[in-house]
Amino acid sequence: MGALAFSIEARARQGKARRGVLRTPHGDIQTPAFVAVGTKATVKGVSVPSLREIGVQTIIANTYHLHLQPGADVVAASGGLHAFMGWDGPLLTDSGGFQVFSLGAAYGKKVSKILREDLDESSTHASVYDPDVASQHGKLAQIDEEGVSFTSHLDGSLHRFTPERSVEIQHKLGADIFFAFDECTAPTETYEYQREAMERTHRWARRSLTAHRQDLDASRRQAIFGIAQGGRFDDLRRESAKTIGEMGFDGFGLGGSFSRKYGENSLESALEMLELIPPELPVHGLGVGEPEDIALGIRHGVDLFDCVQPTRLARTGTVYGPEGVKLQLTNAEFVQDWTPIDSACGCPVCATYSRAYLAHLFRAHEMLGATLASMHNLWFLTKFVERLREEIG
């Protein structure tokens, strides 16, 4: 088989939701699917056997972090990312493009891809050189036409990513699916800068695709997805979707940043750009992880979703309770609550432990608490998407 095959098995009677199968060299992914985030070749706090027990189908790892530690050459010497982390199912890697955003304009600020009401909107462009941070380790990302230069957050060493370099690293990592190098901007950037970044992303996408196709062996083993940008501006998103959709990528990444300020839901607006891409392309919603956002994405035809949300929440003691309502287990109300997180949940955590026990683990700063909460949250989102998938067709 080729690097990737995508077949649509059923479509919803209303809307654009679809159920399909994404076939990769390391197995099939039943779509729509939630993709667990394994940033540094590990889903934080959860072992591979536990991920299998939970029902996780696939994992996405982070090119930037694996480049810095342990290094792509180490991963390649182990036999690739699958062998390195002991995962024999499908794997994805991102391009490192989001780190351009997080090391630049967003460094040290509470800025995410989905803009909430309490965001401080003061920011500077990631491409602007700031002498005040030039000598500070891990705080500088300079973007130019060729790529991005940045200092490691680990030791301050200088590194350089270009589209070609990102592809080279991801070839060494060996994931079944990887993403073209892009620039992810802050939600607050101006229209002028969003256009500039979008057009640069398009040029980088072409270079990423060329670099991948020139390696015939990698092209047979790995698929490449292009990412559309445009921030919160509908005309830019649509232009980007059309441009990326026509390039010949194996799949489409819904990139950019979204706003929920003042009643605006620009995620829903952004999803409209999927009308402009070839209908046979699988679609990945990058960084989309709230249950309501996933449901919205599925209704618009998104096939894959990844987000750090379930494990990040879990590490602070926040879990998905009945009907997806978030519970903060460190609250006093749970100290003597002998019920499971959710009595209707079928996960191994709810089958064994009480809210009171989990509350104790977090209050005692025991690492098991984060592991169990992460397992439950991953189960919840995995089964949530599975139920929505079964309702299609």
C-alpha positions as CSV (number, residue, x, y, z in Angstrom):
1,M,0.0,0.0,0.0
2,G,1.0,3.7,-0.3
3,A,1.8,5.8,2.7
4,L,-1.9,6.6,3.3
5,A,-5.4,5.6,2.2
6,F,-8.6,7.3,3.3
7,S,-12.0,5.9,2.7
8,I,-15.3,7.4,3.8
9,E,-17.7,4.6,5.0
10,A,-20.7,6.7,5.9
11,R,-22.1,10.2,6.0
12,A,-24.5,11.9,8.3
13,R,-28.0,12.5,7.0
14,Q,-27.7,16.1,8.0
15,G,-24.5,18.2,8.1
16,K,-21.1,17.1,6.8
17,A,-20.1,14.6,9.5
18,R,-18.5,11.4,8.0
19,R,-17.2,8.1,9.3
20,G,-14.2,6.7,7.7
21,V,-11.0,4.6,7.8
22,L,-7.5,6.1,7.6
23,R,-5.1,3.3,6.6
24,T,-1.5,3.7,7.6
25,P,1.6,1.4,7.5
26,H,1.1,0.8,11.2
27,G,-2.6,0.1,11.2
28,D,-6.0,1.7,10.6
29,I,-7.6,4.7,12.4
30,Q,-11.3,4.6,12.6
31,T,-12.4,8.2,12.1
32,P,-13.5,10.6,13.6
33,A,-10.8,9.9,16.3
34,F,-9.2,11.7,19.2
35,V,-5.4,11.7,18.9
36,A,-3.5,11.6,22.2
37,V,-0.7,14.1,22.5
38,G,2.7,12.5,23.2
39,T,4.8,15.5,23.1
40,K,8.2,14.0,24.0
41,A,7.4,10.5,22.8
42,T,5.2,9.9,25.8
43,V,1.7,10.8,26.8
44,K,2.4,12.4,30.1
45,G,1.9,10.0,33.0
46,V,0.3,7.2,31.0
47,S,2.1,4.0,29.8
48,V,1.6,2.5,26.4
49,P,-0.2,-0.6,27.8
50,S,-2.6,1.8,29.6
51,L,-3.2,3.8,26.3
52,R,-4.1,0.5,24.6
53,E,-6.5,-0.4,27.4
54,I,-8.1,3.1,27.2
55,G,-8.6,2.6,23.4
56,V,-6.4,5.3,22.1
57,Q,-5.9,4.7,18.4
58,T,-3.0,7.0,17.6
59,I,-0.6,9.5,19.1
60,I,1.0,12.8,17.9
61,A,4.5,13.7,19.0
62,N,6.3,17.1,18.8
63,T,9.1,17.6,16.4
64,Y,10.6,20.6,18.2
65,H,10.9,18.9,21.5
66,L,12.2,15.6,20.1
67,H,14.8,17.5,18.0
68,L,16.1,19.1,21.2
69,Q,15.9,16.0,23.3
70,P,17.0,13.2,22.7
71,G,17.6,14.3,19.0
72,A,16.2,12.9,15.8
73,D,19.4,10.8,15.2
74,V,18.9,9.0,18.5
75,V,15.3,8.2,17.6
76,A,16.3,7.0,14.1
77,A,19.1,4.8,15.6
78,S,16.5,3.1,17.8
79,G,14.5,2.2,14.7
80,G,12.2,5.2,14.6
81,L,9.7,6.7,16.9
82,H,7.5,3.6,17.0
83,A,10.3,1.4,18.3
84,F,11.7,4.2,20.5
85,M,8.4,4.6,22.5
86,G,7.1,1.0,22.2
87,W,4.0,2.0,20.3
88,D,3.1,-0.2,17.3
89,G,0.0,1.8,16.1
90,P,-0.2,4.8,13.9
91,L,1.8,7.8,14.8
92,L,1.8,11.5,13.8
93,T,4.3,14.3,14.3
94,D,3.8,18.0,14.1
95,S,6.2,20.3,12.3
96,G,7.5,22.5,15.1
97,G,5.6,25.4,13.6
98,F,3.5,26.0,16.8
99,Q,6.7,26.4,18.7
100,V,7.6,29.3,16.5
101,F,4.4,30.9,17.9
102,S,5.0,29.9,21.5
103,L,8.6,30.9,21.6
104,G,8.0,34.2,19.9
105,A,4.9,36.4,20.5
106,A,3.4,34.1,23.0
107,Y,6.4,33.3,25.3
108,G,5.5,33.9,28.9
109,K,1.9,34.9,28.1
110,K,-1.4,33.1,28.6
111,V,-1.9,32.9,24.9
112,S,-3.3,29.8,23.2
113,K,-4.7,28.9,19.9
114,I,-8.2,29.4,21.2
115,L,-8.6,32.9,22.6
116,R,-10.6,33.2,25.8
117,E,-12.3,36.3,27.3
118,D,-9.5,37.0,29.8
119,L,-6.6,37.2,27.3
120,D,-4.3,40.1,27.5
121,E,-4.3,41.2,23.9
122,S,-1.0,43.2,24.0
123,S,1.6,41.3,22.0
124,T,4.3,41.8,19.4
125,H,4.8,39.9,16.2
126,A,6.9,36.7,16.5
127,S,9.0,37.9,13.6
128,V,10.2,41.1,15.3
129,Y,13.7,41.0,16.9
130,D,13.5,42.2,20.5
131,P,17.0,43.0,22.0
132,D,15.6,42.7,25.5
133,V,15.1,39.0,25.1
134,A,17.9,38.3,22.6
135,S,20.2,36.9,25.3
136,Q,17.6,35.1,27.3
137,H,17.6,31.3,26.9
138,G,14.5,29.9,25.3
139,K,12.8,33.3,24.9
140,L,13.7,34.1,21.3
141,A,12.3,33.0,18.0
142,Q,13.2,35.1,14.9
143,I,11.2,34.4,11.8
144,D,12.5,35.3,8.3
145,E,11.6,34.1,4.8
146,E,13.8,31.0,5.0
147,G,12.7,29.8,8.4
148,V,13.0,30.4,12.1
149,S,16.0,30.7,14.4
150,F,15.4,30.0,18.1
151,T,17.2,29.2,21.3
152,S,16.6,26.0,23.2
153,H,14.6,26.3,26.4
154,L,16.8,23.5,27.8
155,D,20.3,25.0,27.4
156,G,20.1,28.2,25.4
157,S,21.8,26.7,22.3
158,L,20.9,28.2,19.0
159,H,18.9,26.2,16.4
160,R,17.5,26.7,13.0
161,F,14.3,25.3,11.4
162,T,13.5,25.7,7.8
163,P,10.7,23.8,5.9
164,E,13.4,21.4,4.6
165,R,15.0,20.9,8.0
166,S,11.6,20.2,9.6
167,V,10.9,17.6,6.9
168,E,14.3,16.0,7.4
169,I,13.8,15.7,11.1
170,Q,10.3,14.2,10.7
171,H,11.7,11.7,8.1
172,K,14.1,10.5,10.8
173,L,11.4,10.3,13.4
174,G,9.4,8.1,11.0
175,A,5.8,8.8,12.0
176,D,3.1,7.6,9.6
177,I,1.7,11.2,9.1
178,F,3.6,14.4,9.6
179,F,2.8,18.1,9.0
180,A,4.3,20.7,6.7
181,F,6.2,23.5,8.4
182,D,4.0,26.6,9.1
183,E,3.8,29.7,11.2
184,C,1.0,29.7,13.8
185,T,0.2,33.3,14.8
186,A,-1.4,34.7,17.9
187,P,-5.2,35.2,17.8
188,T,-4.7,38.9,18.4
189,E,-2.4,39.7,15.4
190,T,-3.5,42.3,12.9
191,Y,-5.0,41.5,9.5
192,E,-1.8,42.7,7.8
193,Y,0.4,40.4,9.8
194,Q,-2.0,37.4,9.5
195,R,-1.8,37.8,5.7
196,E,2.0,38.0,5.8
197,A,2.2,34.9,7.9
198,M,-0.3,33.0,5.8
199,E,1.5,33.7,2.6
200,R,4.8,32.7,4.2
201,T,3.1,29.5,5.4
202,H,2.0,28.8,1.8
203,R,5.6,29.2,0.5
204,W,6.9,27.0,3.3
205,A,4.2,24.4,2.5
206,R,5.3,24.1,-1.1
207,R,8.9,23.8,0.1
208,S,7.9,21.1,2.7
209,L,6.0,19.2,0.1
210,T,8.9,19.3,-2.4
211,A,11.4,18.2,0.2
212,H,9.2,15.2,1.1
213,R,8.4,14.1,-2.5
214,Q,12.1,14.2,-3.4
215,D,12.7,11.5,-0.8
216,L,11.1,8.5,-2.6
217,D,11.6,6.1,0.3
218,A,10.1,8.4,2.8
219,S,7.2,9.2,0.5
220,R,6.3,5.5,0.4
221,R,6.3,5.2,4.2
222,Q,5.0,8.6,5.3
223,A,2.2,10.9,4.5
224,I,2.4,14.7,4.7
225,F,-0.5,17.1,5.6
226,G,-0.5,20.7,4.7
227,I,-1.8,23.3,7.2
228,A,-4.0,26.3,6.4
229,Q,-3.7,29.5,8.4
230,G,-5.4,32.9,8.4
231,G,-6.1,33.6,12.1
232,R,-9.6,34.9,12.8
233,F,-10.2,36.4,9.4
234,D,-12.6,34.5,7.2
235,D,-11.3,35.7,3.8
236,L,-7.7,34.7,4.7
237,R,-8.9,31.3,6.0
238,R,-10.7,30.6,2.8
239,E,-7.8,31.7,0.6
240,S,-5.5,29.6,2.7
241,A,-7.7,26.5,2.5
242,K,-8.0,26.8,-1.3
243,T,-4.3,27.3,-1.7
244,I,-3.2,24.4,0.6
245,G,-6.0,22.1,-0.8
246,E,-4.7,22.5,-4.3
247,M,-1.1,21.7,-3.6
248,G,-1.4,17.9,-3.5
249,F,-0.9,17.1,0.1
250,D,-2.1,13.7,1.6
251,G,-4.3,15.5,4.1
252,F,-5.4,18.9,5.5
253,G,-4.6,20.5,8.8
254,L,-7.0,23.0,10.2
255,G,-4.5,25.5,11.7
256,G,-4.7,29.0,12.9
257,S,-6.0,30.5,16.1
258,F,-9.6,30.9,17.2
259,S,-11.5,33.5,19.3
260,R,-14.5,33.1,21.6
261,K,-14.7,36.7,22.6
262,Y,-17.9,38.7,22.9
263,G,-20.0,35.8,21.7
264,E,-18.0,35.2,18.5
265,N,-17.1,31.6,17.7
266,S,-14.5,31.9,15.0
267,L,-13.8,28.1,15.2
268,E,-17.2,27.6,13.6
269,S,-16.3,30.3,11.1
270,A,-12.9,28.7,10.4
271,L,-14.6,25.3,9.8
272,E,-16.4,26.8,6.8
273,M,-13.1,26.9,4.9
274,L,-13.3,23.1,4.6
275,E,-15.8,23.7,1.8
276,L,-12.8,24.8,-0.4
277,I,-10.6,21.7,0.0
278,P,-10.9,18.4,-2.0
279,P,-13.6,16.3,-0.3
280,E,-11.4,13.2,-0.3
281,L,-8.8,14.7,1.9
282,P,-8.7,13.6,5.6
283,V,-8.9,16.6,7.9
284,H,-7.0,17.1,11.2
285,G,-8.2,19.7,13.7
286,L,-4.9,20.8,15.3
287,G,-5.2,21.7,19.0
288,V,-9.0,21.2,19.1
289,G,-9.9,19.3,22.3
290,E,-12.9,20.7,24.1
291,P,-15.8,18.3,23.8
292,E,-18.1,21.0,22.3
293,D,-15.4,22.0,19.8
294,I,-14.8,18.4,18.8
295,A,-18.6,17.9,18.2
296,L,-18.7,21.1,16.2
297,G,-15.7,19.9,14.1
298,I,-17.2,16.5,13.4
299,R,-20.4,18.2,12.2
300,H,-18.3,20.1,9.7
301,G,-16.3,17.0,8.5
302,V,-13.2,17.0,10.6
303,D,-11.7,13.5,11.0
304,L,-8.9,13.8,13.6
305,F,-8.5,16.0,16.7
306,D,-5.5,16.4,19.0
307,C,-5.1,18.5,22.2
308,V,-3.2,18.5,25.4
309,Q,-6.4,19.3,27.3
310,P,-7.2,15.9,28.9
311,T,-3.7,15.3,30.4
312,R,-3.0,19.0,31.2
313,L,-6.3,19.3,33.1
314,A,-5.6,16.0,34.8
315,R,-2.3,17.2,36.2
316,T,-4.1,19.9,38.1
317,G,-6.8,17.6,39.5
318,T,-9.5,18.5,37.0
319,V,-11.5,15.6,35.5
320,Y,-14.5,15.1,33.3
321,G,-17.5,14.1,35.4
322,P,-21.0,13.0,34.4
323,E,-22.1,14.6,31.1
324,G,-18.6,16.0,30.7
325,V,-18.9,18.5,33.5
326,K,-15.4,19.3,34.9
327,L,-14.8,18.5,38.5
328,Q,-11.9,19.9,40.5
329,L,-10.9,17.0,42.7
330,T,-8.8,19.2,45.1
331,N,-12.0,20.9,46.3
332,A,-13.1,20.1,49.8
333,E,-16.4,18.6,48.7
334,F,-14.6,15.5,47.4
335,V,-12.6,14.6,50.5
336,Q,-15.2,12.2,51.7
337,D,-16.9,11.4,48.4
338,W,-16.8,7.7,48.0
339,T,-18.3,7.6,44.5
340,P,-16.3,7.2,41.3
341,I,-15.6,10.2,39.1
342,D,-18.5,9.0,36.9
343,S,-20.6,6.0,37.9
344,A,-21.6,5.5,34.2
345,C,-17.9,5.5,33.0
346,G,-16.4,2.3,32.0
347,C,-12.7,3.3,32.5
348,P,-10.4,1.3,34.8
349,V,-10.1,4.3,37.1
350,C,-13.8,4.7,37.8
351,A,-14.0,0.9,38.2
352,T,-11.5,0.9,41.0
353,Y,-11.1,4.3,42.7
354,S,-13.3,6.8,44.5
355,R,-13.3,10.6,44.2
356,A,-12.1,10.7,47.8
357,Y,-9.0,8.6,47.0
358,L,-8.1,10.7,44.0
359,A,-8.6,13.8,46.1
360,H,-6.2,12.4,48.7
361,L,-3.6,11.7,46.0
362,F,-3.7,15.2,44.7
363,R,-3.7,16.8,48.2
364,A,-0.8,14.5,49.2
365,H,1.1,15.4,45.9
366,E,1.3,11.8,44.9
367,M,2.2,11.3,41.3
368,L,-0.4,8.5,40.9
369,G,-3.1,11.1,41.1
370,A,-2.1,12.7,37.8
371,T,-1.7,9.4,36.1
372,L,-5.2,8.1,37.1
373,A,-6.8,11.4,36.3
374,S,-5.1,11.4,32.9
375,M,-6.3,7.9,32.1
376,H,-9.8,8.9,33.0
377,N,-9.8,12.1,30.9
378,L,-8.3,10.3,27.9
379,W,-10.9,7.6,28.2
380,F,-13.6,10.2,28.4
381,L,-12.6,12.0,25.2
382,T,-11.7,8.8,23.3
383,K,-15.2,7.3,24.1
384,F,-16.9,10.7,23.5
385,V,-15.6,10.8,19.9
386,E,-16.3,7.0,19.5
387,R,-19.9,7.6,20.4
388,L,-20.2,10.5,17.9
389,R,-18.6,8.2,15.3
390,E,-21.1,5.5,15.8
391,E,-23.9,7.9,15.4
392,I,-22.8,8.7,11.8
393,G,-24.6,6.7,9.1
